[in-house]
Amino acid sequence: MNIVESEIENKMRQKLKLHGGIFFKFVSPSVSGVPDRICILPHGRIIFVELKREGGIVSPRQKYIHKKLRHLGVDVRVVIGMEQAMEFVREVCGEHGKS
């Protein structure tokens, strides 16, 4: 079953909200390749997330921008599919072992 990106995004948003987080969809009109979601967690933790459906591919431009952001000390993650999305939520919310 191939879940669409919007379903993954909605599930992540719901789970992160339960832990006091915010999950914004982000568009950068003047620069292509910028991660498309911003995860803001309690205590000022901010993570840029490139979200893809299962089978989605990160473009060379996205890889380039992600590398530039990481070089500046930004936490950038690539999350592909629902399974990785839920693992990301467990990691950042401290819920290892929970679904």
ChimeraX attribute file (.defattr): number of C-alpha atoms within 10 A of each C-alpha:
attribute: neighborCount
match mode: 1-to-1
recipient: residues
	/A:1	4
	/A:2	9
	/A:3	11
	/A:4	13
	/A:5	16
	/A:6	12
	/A:7	13
	/A:8	22
	/A:9	20
	/A:10	12
	/A:11	15
	/A:12	19
	/A:13	18
	/A:14	13
	/A:15	17
	/A:16	21
	/A:17	14
	/A:18	10
	/A:19	14
	/A:20	11
	/A:21	21
	/A:22	18
	/A:23	22
	/A:24	15
	/A:25	13
	/A:26	13
	/A:27	13
	/A:28	10
	/A:29	7
	/A:30	6
	/A:31	8
	/A:32	12
	/A:33	17
	/A:34	22
	/A:35	23
	/A:36	16
	/A:37	19
	/A:38	17
	/A:39	18
	/A:40	18
	/A:41	18
	/A:42	11
	/A:43	7
	/A:44	8
	/A:45	11
	/A:46	17
	/A:47	18
	/A:48	22
	/A:49	23
	/A:50	20
	/A:51	25
	/A:52	22
	/A:53	19
	/A:54	18
	/A:55	9
	/A:56	12
	/A:57	12
	/A:58	15
	/A:59	9
	/A:60	10
	/A:61	12
	/A:62	17
	/A:63	16
	/A:64	12
	/A:65	17
	/A:66	23
	/A:67	14
	/A:68	12
	/A:69	16
	/A:70	12
	/A:71	10
	/A:72	9
	/A:73	9
	/A:74	14
	/A:75	14
	/A:76	20
	/A:77	16
	/A:78	19
	/A:79	21
	/A:80	19
	/A:81	21
	/A:82	22
	/A:83	11
	/A:84	16
	/A:85	20
	/A:86	18
	/A:87	17
	/A:88	20
	/A:89	19
	/A:90	17
	/A:91	12
	/A:92	16
	/A:93	17
	/A:94	11
	/A:95	13
	/A:96	12
	/A:97	8
	/A:98	8
	/A:99	8
